[in-house]
Amino acid sequence: MTDPTAGARPEPPLAGTEAAAVLGALERRRATSAWKCSGLDAAGLRAALGPSTITLGGLLKRWAHVEDSHVARL
């Protein structure tokens, strides 16, 4: 992982429309995911830790599916 202070992640707006809040939260999640997965190779994305069988790559794939099927309707 890279230094979290190197680039500030976007903050969702404190005021505004519901769509702006959802999109702001989505941008923050995207930036956090990019930060957490930066520097990982394919093996790192396939690694499962602890009792869970989910991998970072699987989590990213799931988030992409949810974003495509739900958030795209905004």
C-alpha positions in Angstrom: 0.0 0.0 0.0 1.1 3.5 -0.7 1.2 6.4 1.8 -2.5 7.5 2.5 -1.4 11.0 3.0 0.3 11.2 -0.5 -3.0 12.0 -2.2 -6.2 13.1 -0.5 -9.2 11.0 -1.2 -12.3 12.8 -2.3 -14.9 13.7 0.4 -18.6 13.3 -0.3 -20.4 16.7 -0.2 -21.9 17.7 3.1 -24.8 19.5 1.4 -26.5 18.9 -1.9 -28.7 16.5 -3.7 -29.1 12.8 -2.8 -27.4 11.9 -6.1 -24.4 14.1 -5.4 -24.0 12.4 -2.0 -24.2 8.9 -3.5 -21.8 9.8 -6.3 -19.4 11.5 -3.8 -19.5 8.4 -1.6 -18.9 6.2 -4.7 -15.8 8.3 -5.7 -14.4 8.0 -2.2 -14.9 4.2 -2.3 -13.2 4.0 -5.7 -10.3 6.1 -4.5 -9.9 4.0 -1.3 -10.0 0.8 -3.3 -7.4 2.1 -5.7 -5.2 3.1 -2.8 -5.6 -0.3 -1.0 -4.9 -2.3 -4.2 -2.1 -0.2 -5.6 1.1 -2.2 -6.0 -0.6 -5.6 -5.8 0.2 -8.1 -8.5 -2.2 -10.8 -9.7 -1.3 -13.1 -6.9 -2.0 -10.4 -4.4 -5.4 -9.8 -5.8 -6.2 -13.5 -5.7 -5.0 -14.0 -2.1 -7.6 -14.8 0.6 -6.9 -14.0 4.2 -8.4 -15.3 7.4 -11.6 -17.4 7.5 -13.1 -15.6 4.4 -12.7 -16.9 0.9 -13.2 -13.5 -0.7 -10.2 -11.9 -2.4 -9.5 -8.3 -3.1 -9.9 -9.1 -6.8 -13.3 -10.7 -6.1 -14.4 -7.7 -4.0 -13.5 -5.3 -6.8 -15.4 -7.5 -9.3 -18.4 -7.5 -7.1 -18.3 -3.7 -6.6 -18.1 -3.2 -10.3 -21.1 -5.4 -10.8 -23.1 -3.5 -8.2 -22.1 -0.2 -9.6 -23.0 -1.2 -13.1 -26.4 -2.7 -12.1 -27.5 -0.2 -9.4 -25.7 3.0 -9.5 -26.0 3.4 -13.3 -29.7 3.9 -12.7 -29.1 7.3 -11.1 
